[in-house]
Amino acid sequence: MTTGSEYVRDADAALEEAYEEPMSLAEYVDRVFSQPSIAAHASLYLLSAIEAGGTRPVVEEGEERERYRFFDDPANDGEHAVLGNTEVLNRFVDDLRVIAAGRGKEEKIVWFDGPTATGKSELKRCLINGLREYSKTPEGRRYTVEWNVVTADSSPSLSYGDSPSVDESNWYESPVQSHPLSVFPPETRARLLADLQDESGDHVPVRLPTDLDPFSREAYDYLEEHYRREGKHELFSAITDPRHLRVKNYVVDVGRGIGVLHSEDDGSPKERLVGSWMAGMLQKLDSRGRKNPQAFSYDGVLSQGNGLLTIVEDATQHADLLQKLLNVPDERQVKLDKGIGMDVDSQLLIISNPDLDDQLNQHADRNGTDPLKALKRRLDRHEFRYLTNLSLECELLHRELTGETSVWEVPEDERERRIRAPVFVEVSDADGAVRERELAPHAIEAAAMYSVVSRLDDGDLPDGLSLIEKAIVFDRGYLADGDERREKEEFPFGEGAGDGVHGIPVTFTRDVIAELLGERAERDHPTLAVEDVLMPRDVLNAMVEGLADAPVFSEAERSEFEERLVPVKNYVFERQETDVVDAIMDEKRVEAETVSEYVEHVYAWTTDETIPTDRGEVEPDPLKMKVFEIEHLGRFDEDDYAGTEPTTPVARFRREKIVTALNRHAWKHRTEDFRIEDVNVLEIPVVRDVLESHDWDDVARVYDDLEPRLWDDPPANTETAAIKERTIETMVELFDYTEASAELTSRHVMGQVSYRWD
């Protein structure tokens, strides 16, 4: 068991890794030349933090993309990961790269726009988390300056209150994270940066667009005047002596390199942007009749975000500020007062819902006299949309319902398992008792598929393709039918202008499911707690019923979403049906070795020659092929053969389905020393289908006495009872069902099948 002292030691170690001892200005400059990244300007630092985590491949909207891991919030186990919208985020990073290099867009204000529940708030938290954690790393160190003028004489020190005694508490940090290199005079600074660029080569050059902040300038001027009166010749060295100036690193956070203006923040525009004068402090400071920057609060969003990032959240609530921000990106200066200006180096970013767009366009019909035209030209818009990937929507619902935050960075087969898997949630009864409820396999998938289908544009569907199939293509990047695979590029979809713009938000689905979890289902079973199981159809029915009362949907949207329900129900039923059939046929599954042997005989039959294998020389055996095709494939019967010789349909099947697939696979995986016997036939889709896929014809062929109508309560000692018992056990063991959800799912499937069984 971990002791309290061990936790304390861990915390000590974490802080020791994040902070350094202060250093002199000269020591900092030496370190900058050995590691230029620590002197990065705001946009370059943000870009470096994002790129530091690398990328990973994803499939979104059916296309393979590289996604920056930074947006998965890895430092916090994905707690505020931005799911999806990878293309939008990549364009944002591309813009940052242009801005950081000084090649353009510096006058732009980055604008993230989109409907509610599309991940905009998660982006804000992800940026804060990611920058905070990056600043704790050696390559991401962020530095500023702190001053001590008490060591010059006994005059009142720079402080926000009464003068302290001469000790460590006499050091006062720049309230707006001033860059250490801004202490140098402009000419020296320019030469330093030029030399630094020569050292760093082809990397994005470090730029320093700011001078000292007013607070630090007050300290600098005081020390300059003091040592000038004393007749010091090396004046800059005296001012920046380690007794007066030192460079320290800080951990980036809200208020320290990140400024966030929330929707509920109020005050005058200047108070929200920069801060306010403190009248009481002005009276305490000897300022010779002028306003002293020591008496300024520096609590505005630009002050807090100076040096890195400024975020205006819910920008619609602060629309009056946007025009006042117009000149900040390119002039990089704001005013504390008419006579006191402050340089600002901060990447501006605003977040809004679509209603800001409406405000900006309220004068659009005035053309050249539109008073908001300049503002609109400055905004660089990035539009978040609802997720249109089934797996991402399932992952998001898992997060909303269970609190599990780890990003699903898993292979395709594991992702498929998670999509269909059950979810268990603890709920409290009215009397306070806690019980566990199960969202049965495919329940989350059903809700996610319905949400995704509601968001897809049906105007660009190719002939013969359904919205369900479009959703599958968007999720996987292809549509498969046996060994036939059609990539997304083969479908003539449009530009996707309507995909993800409207639809059912995840918050609606989450609330519907949460309400269902609080209710017990009205089901009865003598031994199983089936009333604690929510089936896919329960969730879908509740979602449709909830559309009528949800104020976020228009009548047209309700009507459209209701029309899209039936295809989703059919899709989910097919998924459940596959589970039940595969469970029934599990013990009849063909051994992989048997399939391999069959494929080898077919290949030998086609080439009319003996082929070498691990089992020795193989000559085509007509009887073995016939038995396999009748008993295991179930595609043919005795009438399809003349003795053991295949008729035309059988021969065509062997050549077109087996050998063609084998040759295609062999060509795809060819090497210099390739041999046909080295092919793993189990990787061939059509062969894998033989092993894994069955239908009701297979079930009827193998189990003559099965009676689906008796499935709910089969008579004892019948084949139906035995098959049901094995099926339930297999569904639990192989497909993640509980006994209760397997019972309900198999009942539902058999109830539908019984109508067409005979």
N, C-alpha and C positions, 0 to 999 in steps of 0.2 A: 504494500500500500504506500502511495506517495505521501510524504510528510509535508507539513506546512513550510518547513525550512527549505525543502527542495523546490516548492513552487516559488518561494522568494528568490532562490538562487537562479531559477530559470528567468524570472523577471529581471533580475540584475543583468544577466547575460544579454537579454534582448535589448535593454537600454544601452549597455556598453557597446553593442554593435551599431546602434543608431547614432550615437554621439561621439564627438571627438573633443580633444582639448583645444581651446582657442589658439590661434596662431597669429603671427605678425603678418602685416600686409606683404612684406617681401617673401615670406615663406609661402603665402597663398599664391603669389605670382609664379614662384618656382614650381609649385604643384600644378598650376594651370598649364604650364608648358609641357609638363609630363603627362597631363590628363586634361586636354582641352574641354572635355564634356562637362566638367564641373563649373565652367564659366558660361554655359549655354544661355542664350536669351530665351524668353518665354516660349515662343512657338517651337524652337529647336528642342528645348527641354521636354516639352509635351510630346513631340514626335519621338524623341529618344526613349522616353518611358514606354510608349506604345510599342515601339519596335524591339525593345529589349527582351520581351517575352517570346519573340518569334511568332510563327504562324502554324496553322494546321489546316489540312484539307477538309472541306465540307461540301455537301451537295444542297443547294437551295434553289428553288424554282427550277429544279431539274438540271442545274448547271454546276459543274465543279468549280469551286472557288477556294482561294487561300484566305483564311480568317486569322486576324491578329488575336492571339491568346489573351492579350491585355483586356479585351472586352468580355472575356469569360470570368473576370474577377478572380483569378487564381489564388491571390494572396488570402482570400476569404472563403476558399472552397466553393466559389461560385455563388455566394450569397446574393450578389447583385449583378450577376451575369446578364448581359444583353443578348437574349436569344434571337437568332435570326437577324434580318436586316444587314447582313454582311456586306452586300454591295454598297449600301448607303454608308456604312462605316468606313469601307475602303476608300470611297470617294472623299470622305472627310480627311482621312490620313493623307491622301494625295494632295489635297488642298493645303494641309499643314506643311507638307514637304515644299510646296511652291512658296508659301509664306515664309518659312524658316530660311530658305535660300535667298530671299529677297528678290524673287523673280516675278512677283505680282501678287495680286489679291490681298496685299497688306492693308488696304483700306476697307476690306470686307469684314462684316460681322457675321460669324457663323450662326446659322439659324436651323435648329432642329424642330420640325413641324410634324404633326400627325395626330390621329384620333387618340382618345384616351385608351389606356391599357395596351399600348404598343411598345413600351420599354423606354420611354423618354426619361422618366424619373429614375429608372435603373441605370441609365447612361450617366446621369449626374452622380449617383452614388458610386458607380464603377470608376468614374474619373477620379473622384476624391480618394477612394480606397487605393486605386492603382498608383496614383501619384504619391500618396503617403508612404506606401510600402517601397516604392522605387527610391524615394529620398532617404530611406534607411540603408540602402545598399552603397558600397564604396563607389560604384560607377554613377550612382544617382545623387551623390551628396549635393546639397543646396546650401549656399553660404550667404551671409550678410555681415554687416559691421555693427560694432557696438563701441560706445564712446565713454570716456571718463575725463572730465575737465577738472575735477577736484584736485587731481595731482598737479595741476598747473599753479593754482593758488587756493586760497580758502574761500573763494566766491561761491555763491549758491550754485549747486550742480544742476545739470540738465535732468529734470525729473518730472514726474506727473504729480508731485505732492511736495511736502516739506523736504528741506535739504537733509539727506542722511549724513552720517559720519563717514570719514574716509576709510572705506573698506571695500570688500567685493561687491557690496550692494550699490556702489557708486557707478557701476557699469550699466549703461542704458542702450538697449538695442534699437536699431532703426525701426520705427513703428510700421514701416511699409516695405521691409525686406530689401533695402537698397543693395544694389550689386556692389561687391567690394571694389571692382575696377573703376566704378564711377567716382571714387575718391581722387583718382589721378586727374590732373589738368587735361583739357581736351586734346592738346597737341601730343602729349606723352601717351595718352590713351590710344589715340589713332595709330601711333607708331607701334605700340605694344600689340594691338589687334592685327596689324599688318604682319608683324613678325610671327605672331601666333598662327596666322593663316599659312605662312610659308612653311611652318613646322608641321601643320596638320595635313598639308597636301590637298587631295581632292575632296576632303570632307566638307560638309556644309560649314561655311565660315561662321565663327562666333561674332555676333554683332552686339553693340551696346548702345541702344538708342536713348539712354537716360542719363541725367546728371544726378548728383546727390539730392535726396529728398530734403524738404525744408527743415525738418527736425535735425538731420545730420549736418545740413549746411550751417545751422545755427552753432553747432559745436565746432565745426571746422573754422568758421569765421571768428569765433571767440578765441580759439587757440592761435589762429593766424595773427590776430591783433595782439594777443599777449606776447607771443614770441617776436613779433616785429618790433614792439616797444622795447623788448630786451636786447634787440640788435642781433638776433640770430641770423647767420648767413645761410645755413642749410635749413631754410624755413619749412619746406615740405617734410623733411626728415623729422623735424621737431614736432610738427603737427601729427604725424602718423607714427610717432614713437610708440612702442608697445605699451607704454604707461598710459597713453591716451586713446589709442585705436587698436582694436584687435578684430580678427576675422573669426567668425564662429559658424558652425553648421547648424541648421535647424531642420526639424522634421516637418515637411509640408502638411498642412491641414487647413480646414476652414478657418479663416482669419489670419493664416500665415502662408501666404502664397496662393491661396484659393479664396476668392470672394464669392459668396452665394447670396443673391437677393431673393428672398422667399416671397411668395404671393402675399403673405400677411404683413410684410414689413411696410412701415409707413414713414412719414416725415417729408420734408421738402425735397425737391430733386437733388440739391447739393448735399443734404444730409444722407440721402440714400446712396449717392455716388461717391462722396469723398469723406464726409464727416461733418462735425460742427465745432464752433468755438465754445470754449468753456469759460464763461465770464468770471467765475471765481478764481480760476487759474491765472487769468490775465492780470487780476489785481495783485496776486502774490509775486508775479515775476517782474523784475526790474527791466522793462522793455523800452524805456525812454520814449514813451508816448506812442509807440507803434504796436501792432499786433505781433505777438511772439508765437512762432510755430510750435513752441513747446506747449502752448495752451490749446492745441487742436486735438480733437478726439481720434482722428484717423480710423474711424470705425465704419466708413462707407465701403461699398462693395468694391470699388476700384482700389482703394487703399489696401484692403485685405487681400485682394487678388493681384496686387502689384508684384511683378517678378514671375508670374506664371499664368493663372487662369481666372477669369471673371465670368460667372454664370448668373444670368438673370432667369430665374425659374418662373414659369407661368407668366410669360412676358406680356400677355394681354392685360394683366393687372398693373403693369408698369409701362404702358404704351407711351405715357408722357415723357419717359426717360429716353426712349429710343432715339428721338431726334437730337437730344443732348449728347448722345454717345457718338453721333455721326463722325466728328472729327478726331475722336480719341485714337482710332487705329492708325491713322496716317500722321497726325500731328503729335500723338503720344504725350499729350499734356492736358491737365485739368487745373482749375483754379481753386485754391482754398479761399482766396479773397481776391479783390481786384488787383492787389499788388503782390500777391504771393502765388506763384504757380508751382505745380508738381508734375514732374515727368512720370509717365506710366508705361511700363512694359508688361502688357498682359494680353493674353489671347481672349478675345471677347466671344462669348457663346451664349445664345439665348434659346430658351425652350418654350414652346407654346402649343396649344391646341389649334385646330383649324380656324377658330373664331378670330385669331389675330389676322389671318389672311383676309377675312371679311373687313376688318377695320382698315387694313392697308389699302383695300380696293374701294373704299367708300366714295372716293372722288375720281375713280378711274375714268368716268365719262367726260371729265374736264380736259383730258388729253394733256397738252403742254402746260396747262395751269394747275395740274394736280399738285397740291402742296406736299404730298407724301412721296412724290416721284424720286427725290434725292435719297430718301430713306430706303425705298424699295430697291434702288440701284445698289445700295451698300450691303444689303442683306444677301448672304450666300446660302440658299435654301437647301436643306437635306431632309427629305420626307420619309419618316418612319411609316411603315404600313403593318397591318395585321399579318401574322404568320400565315403562310400558305403551304407549309410543310407539315405533314401529318406527325412525323416523329417529334418535331420541335413543339408542336401544340400539345402532344402527349407529355413531353418533358415539362412544359409550363404548367399543365394541370397537376402533374405530380408535385411540383413545387408548391402550388397554391394549396393543395389539400394535405400534404404530409410535412411540409417544411424541409424536405430533403433538397439540398441545393447543389450537389455535385453535378458538374456538366457531363452530359452523356457523350464522352469521347471514347466510343467503343466501336468494334467492327460491325459490319452490317447485320450479321446474324444475331449478335447480342442486342443490337438496337431493335431488331424485329421482335425479339423475345420481350423486351421491355415495353414495347408498344402494346402488346397483347396481354401483358401480365396483369394479375389482380393487384388491387391496392387495399391495404388494411388501415382503417382509421378508427381511433378511439373516440367515442362520444359519451356524453353524460346524460343519464335519464333525469326525469323531473325530480327524483328523490336524491340525486347526486351520485348514484351508482354509475361506474364506468364500465362500458362494454365495448367490444370490438366489432365493427361492422366491415363487411367485405364488399368492395366493388369488384364484381366477378370479372374473370378474364374477358377482354374485349369491351368492357364498360367504358373505360377511359378512352380507348380507341374509338368507340362509337361517338362519344361526345366530341372528341377532337376532329374526327372525320366530318361530322355535321358542321362544326364551326368552320373548318377549312373550306368545305364545299359552299358554305354561305358567302365566302369571301372571293370565290373565283368568278371570273368573267366568262359567261357562256357564249359571248358573241364571237369568240375566235376559235370555237371548237371545230376541228376538222370533221368531215363526214364520218359518221360511225363511231366517234369517240364520245364517251360520256364524261360528265364532270367528275365522277368517281375515278375514272381512268386518268383524267388530267391531274387529279390530286396525287395519284400513285406515281405518275411520271415526274411531277414536281418533287416528290419525296425521294425517289430512288434515282432519277435521271434516266429511266428507261421503263419500258413496258415489256414484260416477258410472257410468252406463251410456249411452254415446253422449251425447245432449244432455239426458238425464234425470239430474238430480242431486238426491239426497236428503240433506238436512242432518242433523246429529246429533240435532237436536231432534225430528226426525220418528220417531226410533227409541225405543220405550218401554223404554229401559234402566232398571235399578233405580238405587239410590243408590250403587252401586259399592263396597259394603262389602267385597266379596271381591277386588276388582281390586288387584293389586300386593302383596297381603299375603304370599302364598307364591309359589313358582316357582323357576325355575333362575336362580341368581345369576350375574352377569357374570364373577366370579372362576372359576367352574366352566368356563364356556365358554372363557375366556381360556386356562386351563390345558390344556384339551382341544386347542385349536388349536395352542398352543405345542408340545405333544407331537407333534402331526401334522407340524408344520414341521420337527421334527428327524428325521423319517423320509422316505425316498424312496418315492414311489408305484411300484407294480409295473406299469408300462405301457411299451409299446414303440412307437417310431415311427422310421423310418429316418433322418429329418433333424431332428426337433424334440425338445427336451428336455422331453417331456411328463411325465416322472417328477418334475419340479420344480413341477408345477401341482397345487394342491389344488382339487378341484371341490366345488360345494355339497353333493352327495350324500356326498362323503368326510367333510365336516364333520358333517353330520347323523347319519350312521351312527356316527361316533366319539362324538358326544354321547350317543346312545342307549346305546351299549355302556358308556360311562363311568358311566351312572346306577347300574349294578349295584354298582360298587365305591366310589361316593362315600358316605361316612358321613353326609353332611348331609341325605340324603333318606330318608324312611320308605318302607316297602313300598307303602303306599297311593299316595304321591306318585310313585314309580317307575312303578307301573301306570298312573296317570293320565297321566303325561307320555308314556309309550310310545304310548298311544292317540291322542295328539294329533300324532304324527309324520307320519302319512300325509297329512293335509290340507296340512301345510307342504310336504312333498315335491311334492304336486300343484301348489301355488301356485308354487313355485320353477321347476318344469318349465314351467309356462305362461309364466313370465317368460323363460326361455331359449328356448322355442318362438317367442315373439313376436320375439325378437332375430333368430333364424334366418330366419323368414318375411320380416321386414322387410328383412333383408339380401339375400335371394333376389330380392325384388320391388323393390329400390331403383332399378334402372335403368328399371323400368316405372312408377315413380312419376309421378303426373299433375302437370303444371305448374300452379302456382297460378293463372295467368292463364286456363287452360282451365277450371278449376273455377269461377272468378268468372264467366266467360262463361256457363257452364251455369246457374248460379244466377240470373243476370239473365234468361235466356230462360225459366226456370221461373216467375219472378215475373211476367214479362210475360204468360206463358200463363195464369197464375192470374187476373190482373186483367183479361185480355183487352184490353190497351191497350199502346201504345208507351211505353217509359220512357227517359229521358235517361241516358246514361252517358258516361264519358270516351272511349269509342269511338264516340260518336254515338248516334243514336236506335236503340233495339233493339226489334225486333218478334220475337215468339216463332217460332223455327224448329223445327218438329217433327222434322226429320231430325237436326239437331245434338243435340237432347235425347235422341233414341232411340239414336244412336251412343254418346253418353257413358254412358248408362245400361247399355248392353250391354257395351261394351268396357272401361270404367273402373270402373263400379260392380260389374259382374258379378252384379247382382241379377236381371236379366231376360234373356230371349232373344226370338227372332223371334215366338214364339207369343204373347207378351204384347202384341203390337201388331197392329192392323189397318192394314197399310201403315205409315204413320207415326203413326197415331192411337193413343194409349195406351188399353189396356183399364182396367177398374176398379182392379185392384191397382196399376198404374203411376200412375194419377191420384191414388189415395189416398196413395201414397208421396210424390208431389210435394207434395201439400197438407199432409200431416201431419208429414212428416219435414223437408222443405226449407223450405216457406213458413212453417209454424208456428214453426220454430226461428228463421227470419229475422225474423219479426215480434216474437218474444220478445226477441231480441237488440236489435232496433231500439228497442223500448219501454224496455229496461233502460238503453240508452245515449242516450236522447232528449235533445235540446237544443232551444232556441227556433228555431234555424235548421236543424233536422235535415232531411236529405234521404235517401231510401232508397239513393241511389247512393253516399252517403258511408260506408255500412256496409262494414267490412272483413270479408268473408265468411269469411276464414281464421280469425277468432276465434269462429266459430260451431261448437260441438262436433261436430255431425253432419257439417258440411262438412269440419272438420279430420280427422274419422275417414276421410273419403273419401281424403284426401291421405296419411294416415299409417298406417291400419290395413288389414291384409290377412289372409287366412286361407288354408288349404290348398286350398280351392276355387279361389281366385284363382291360386294357384301351378299347379294342375293345368290350369286353363283356358289359362294363358299358355305353360306348358312341357309340351307333350304327351309328350315323350320322356324326361322326368326319371324316373330309377329310384332311389328312396331305398335299396333293398337293396344297391345297388352304391356307396353313398356313401363307405364306408371306403376303398375302393381302386378308384375308377372306371376303366374301360378308357380308354386314350388316345383323343383325337379324338372323344369322345362329348359329347352335350349335358350329361350328368350331370357329366363332368369339367370342362367349361367353367363350368357353373353353380357347382360347388363352388369353383373357383378365385376366381370373382368374389365369391362369398358370404364366403369367408375374408377377402379383401381389404377388403370393406365392413365386416365385423364389427370388423376392426382399425382401420379409418379412422374409422368413425362411432360405434362402441359401446364403445371402450376395451379391446377384447380384445387379447391378444397372439396371434401366429400359433398358438402351442401351445394356448392356452385356447380359441381359436376352433375349432381342429380337434377338440378333445375335446368341446366343447359341441355342435357341429353333428353329430358322430357320435352322441352320446347322443340328441339330438332326432330325427335321421333313423332311428335304430334303433327308437325307439318308433313313429314315424309309419309305417314300412314295414309294420307288421302290419295297418294299416287302409287302406293306400294304394289298393289295387285296388277 
